Amino acid sequence: MKINYKDGVITNKSVTFEGETKDGQGFTVYANWNDWDNWSVDDVTWHNPDYEPTDEEVKVIKEKFLADMN
């Protein structure tokens, strides 16, 4: 049996990206890419567990990520 490991093709992947808001709140974007839909955002978490972001903040981060990556 032979398996060609050298020429494998990535069809999807999960990646985390670190970021920071303009007021210094650190966050992590959990994103997924696949070759049929491009990038999507699975979740955004905050480095400061006491920080409570607004829905608008999370929406802006997701929109910025998707605009930059897709």
C-alpha positions in Angstrom: 0.0 0.0 0.0 1.2 3.5 -0.8 -0.2 6.8 0.6 0.9 10.0 -1.0 1.4 12.2 2.0 3.6 14.8 0.2 0.8 16.0 -2.1 -2.1 16.3 0.4 -4.6 19.0 -0.1 -6.1 21.1 2.7 -9.8 21.4 2.3 -10.6 22.9 5.7 -8.8 24.2 8.8 -9.5 25.8 12.1 -7.3 28.8 13.2 -7.3 31.2 16.1 -6.3 34.8 15.7 -5.4 37.2 18.5 -6.6 40.8 18.4 -7.2 43.9 20.5 -9.8 46.6 20.4 -8.8 50.3 20.2 -9.4 50.5 24.0 -7.0 47.7 24.7 -9.3 44.7 25.3 -7.7 41.6 24.0 -9.7 38.9 22.2 -9.3 35.7 20.3 -11.2 34.9 17.1 -11.9 31.2 16.5 -12.3 30.8 12.8 -12.8 28.1 10.2 -11.8 28.0 6.6 -12.9 25.6 3.9 -12.4 25.5 0.2 -16.1 25.9 -0.6 -17.3 28.6 1.8 -14.0 30.5 2.6 -13.7 31.9 6.2 -16.4 31.8 8.9 -16.2 32.9 12.6 -17.1 30.3 15.1 -16.6 32.4 18.3 -14.9 35.4 19.8 -13.6 35.2 23.4 -12.1 37.9 25.5 -8.8 37.7 27.4 -10.2 39.5 30.4 -12.8 37.2 31.9 -14.5 40.1 33.6 -15.0 42.1 30.4 -18.6 42.0 29.0 -18.6 43.1 25.4 -21.6 44.4 23.7 -23.3 42.5 20.9 -22.2 45.3 18.6 -18.5 44.9 19.5 -18.6 41.2 18.7 -20.5 41.9 15.4 -17.9 44.5 14.4 -15.0 42.1 15.1 -16.7 39.3 13.0 -17.5 41.7 10.1 -13.9 43.1 10.1 -12.4 39.6 10.1 -14.6 38.4 7.3 -14.0 41.6 5.2 -10.2 41.2 5.6 -10.1 37.4 5.0 -12.7 36.7 2.4 
